[in-house]
Amino acid sequence: ARWIPCAIDVFCSLHDTFHIAMLMEEEEASKVSGSLEDEDVKAQRDQVLRKDAQERYLRNYSKILLGALYLRKLAHRNLKQQTELHAILAEKMQVIMGQAHSDNASHLKNCIVQYAAPDPSDKGLEPPIYADNKSRALLGVNHPQLTGLLCPIKHAKAYHEDPKKYNGVIRIHSAAWPAFIYEGTPPGKDFDPDNVQEGFLKGYYLKRVFHHIFTSPSSAL
């Protein structure tokens, strides 16, 4: 279960994944066999399948079963064993997946200040932020360098040219990619609005966090 959010889908919902994927298998089996189905059952299934991202659920389902074949046996047996499957998914595996998220986040907490600085071996953030500092006065958009990381990529160049002018002016919203997603020092320095894929997901901050989680903290810097 700890492997699922790291290797398959960080936002995976096991209940939805198995529910949707099993309905898709049921639909495919019905087409192959050509047998008549109860119209109410078919209508309920079609309603669910129209509303969800089918490919994503089926892909996650297939990958999970490759690592845990016994779950497939439970999924295609009697009602008692299907009930056992849902209990395993909801009460055990999903809980462990949540713990994996928490562990990753808590382990990052003391290192994140180092990862945010472009060259921490030479110079840290300015003004400095200390790991044991409980104050939020210099966190997020209250810190000039962190604001540069969080700034929407299309405004990053303007912000770095004159931080005082744009601080508090640029709106940050969930639909905009933050500058730290892109490569460059500072992040997004060479962003091309006509080629938004260039440098995407290559930011130094992302790479350090990835190495911290997937390899080891010692490999992050």
C-alpha positions in Angstrom: 0.0 0.0 0.0 2.9 2.4 0.7 4.1 1.8 -2.8 0.9 2.9 -4.5 1.0 6.7 -3.9 4.7 6.7 -4.8 4.7 4.5 -7.9 1.2 4.5 -9.3 -1.0 7.5 -8.4 -0.4 9.9 -5.5 -4.1 10.7 -5.3 -5.4 7.1 -5.8 -8.7 6.3 -4.2 -8.8 2.5 -3.9 -12.5 2.3 -3.4 -13.2 4.3 -6.6 -10.4 2.5 -8.5 -11.7 -1.0 -7.8 -15.4 0.0 -8.1 -15.0 1.7 -11.6 -12.5 -0.9 -13.0 -14.7 -3.8 -12.0 -17.7 -2.2 -13.6 -15.6 -1.8 -16.8 -14.6 -5.4 -16.7 -18.3 -6.3 -16.2 -19.3 -4.2 -19.2 -16.5 -5.7 -21.4 -17.5 -9.3 -20.4 -21.1 -8.5 -21.3 -20.1 -7.3 -24.8 -18.0 -10.4 -25.4 -20.6 -12.9 -24.2 -23.5 -11.2 -25.9 -25.8 -12.3 -23.1 -28.8 -10.2 -22.1 -28.5 -8.0 -19.0 -30.9 -6.6 -16.6 -31.7 -3.1 -17.9 -31.6 -1.5 -14.4 -28.1 -2.9 -13.7 -26.9 -1.8 -17.1 -28.3 1.7 -16.6 -26.7 2.1 -13.2 -23.4 1.0 -14.6 -23.5 3.3 -17.6 -24.4 6.2 -15.3 -21.3 5.6 -13.2 -18.9 5.0 -16.1 -20.0 8.2 -17.9 -19.0 10.3 -15.0 -15.5 9.0 -14.2 -12.1 9.1 -15.8 -12.2 5.4 -16.9 -8.7 5.1 -18.3 -7.0 6.4 -15.2 -9.0 4.0 -12.9 -8.4 1.0 -15.1 -4.7 1.8 -15.4 -4.3 2.1 -11.6 -6.4 -1.1 -11.1 -4.2 -3.1 -13.5 -0.9 -1.9 -11.9 -2.2 -2.6 -8.3 -3.2 -6.1 -9.2 0.2 -6.8 -10.7 1.7 -6.3 -7.3 -1.2 -7.9 -5.3 -2.7 -10.7 -7.3 -4.7 -12.0 -4.3 -6.9 -8.8 -4.6 -8.1 -10.0 -8.0 -9.2 -13.3 -6.5 -11.3 -11.5 -3.9 -12.8 -9.2 -6.4 -14.2 -12.0 -8.6 -15.5 -14.4 -5.9 -18.6 -14.4 -3.8 -20.2 -11.6 -1.9 -18.5 -12.5 1.3 -15.0 -12.3 -0.3 -15.9 -9.0 -2.1 -16.9 -7.6 1.3 -13.5 -8.7 2.6 -11.9 -6.9 -0.3 -13.6 -3.6 0.4 -12.6 -3.9 4.1 -9.0 -4.5 3.1 -9.0 -1.5 0.7 -10.8 1.0 3.0 -9.7 -0.1 6.5 -6.1 -1.1 5.8 -4.6 -0.2 2.5 -6.0 3.3 2.2 -5.0 4.1 5.8 -1.5 3.0 5.1 -1.4 5.1 1.9 -2.4 8.1 4.0 0.4 7.3 6.5 2.9 7.2 3.6 1.8 10.8 2.6 2.2 12.0 6.2 5.6 10.3 6.6 6.9 11.9 3.4 5.6 15.3 4.4 6.9 15.2 8.0 10.4 14.0 6.8 10.5 16.9 4.3 9.6 19.5 6.9 13.1 20.0 8.2 14.8 19.9 4.8 12.5 22.1 2.7 14.3 25.3 3.5 17.5 23.9 2.1 15.8 22.6 -1.0 14.1 26.0 -1.7 17.5 27.8 -1.9 19.0 27.7 -5.4 22.5 26.8 -4.1 22.2 25.9 -0.4 25.9 24.9 -0.1 26.8 28.5 -1.0 24.0 30.6 0.4 20.6 29.8 2.0 17.4 31.8 1.8 17.6 35.4 2.6 16.2 36.4 5.0 16.9 33.0 6.6 14.2 30.6 7.9 15.0 28.2 10.6 13.6 24.7 10.9 12.6 25.2 14.6 11.0 28.5 14.0 7.3 28.3 14.7 6.5 31.8 13.3 4.8 32.0 9.9 5.8 35.6 9.4 8.4 34.7 6.7 6.6 31.7 5.2 5.0 31.4 1.8 4.3 34.7 0.0 5.6 36.6 3.0 9.1 35.7 2.0 10.6 37.3 -1.2 12.4 34.2 -2.5 9.5 31.8 -1.7 7.2 34.2 -3.5 9.4 33.8 -6.5 8.9 30.0 -6.4 5.1 30.3 -5.9 4.6 33.0 -8.4 2.5 32.0 -11.5 5.0 31.1 -14.2 3.7 33.7 -16.7 4.5 36.4 -14.2 7.8 35.0 -12.8 10.1 37.0 -15.1 8.4 40.3 -14.2 8.5 39.5 -10.5 12.2 38.8 -10.5 13.0 42.0 -12.4 11.2 44.1 -9.7 10.0 42.1 -6.7 8.9 45.2 -4.7 6.7 46.4 -7.6 4.8 43.2 -8.1 4.8 41.9 -4.5 1.1 41.8 -3.4 -0.1 42.6 -7.0 0.2 39.3 -8.7 -2.7 37.0 -8.0 -1.9 33.3 -7.2 -4.6 30.8 -8.0 -4.7 27.0 -8.3 -5.1 27.0 -12.1 -1.7 28.6 -12.7 1.5 26.6 -12.7 3.9 27.9 -10.1 7.4 29.0 -11.2 9.2 26.2 -9.2 7.7 23.7 -11.6 10.1 25.0 -14.3 13.9 24.8 -14.6 16.2 27.8 -14.2 17.8 29.9 -11.5 15.6 31.6 -10.5 12.9 29.1 -11.6 11.2 30.1 -14.8 14.0 32.5 -15.8 13.9 31.2 -19.4 10.2 30.5 -19.6 8.8 30.7 -23.1 5.0 31.4 -23.2 5.0 30.0 -26.8 6.6 26.7 -25.7 5.2 26.0 -22.2 6.5 22.4 -22.3 10.1 23.6 -22.4 11.6 23.1 -18.9 8.3 21.9 -17.5 8.7 19.6 -14.3 12.5 20.2 -14.4 12.8 22.7 -11.6 15.6 22.2 -9.1 13.1 22.2 -6.2 11.0 19.4 -7.7 14.1 17.3 -8.3 15.3 17.6 -4.8 12.0 16.7 -3.3 11.7 13.7 -5.7 15.2 12.4 -4.7 14.4 12.9 -1.0 11.3 10.7 -1.2 12.2 8.1 -3.8 16.0 7.6 -3.2 17.2 9.2 0.0 17.6 12.6 1.7 21.3 12.4 1.2 20.8 12.3 -2.5 18.6 15.4 -2.7 21.4 17.9 -2.8 
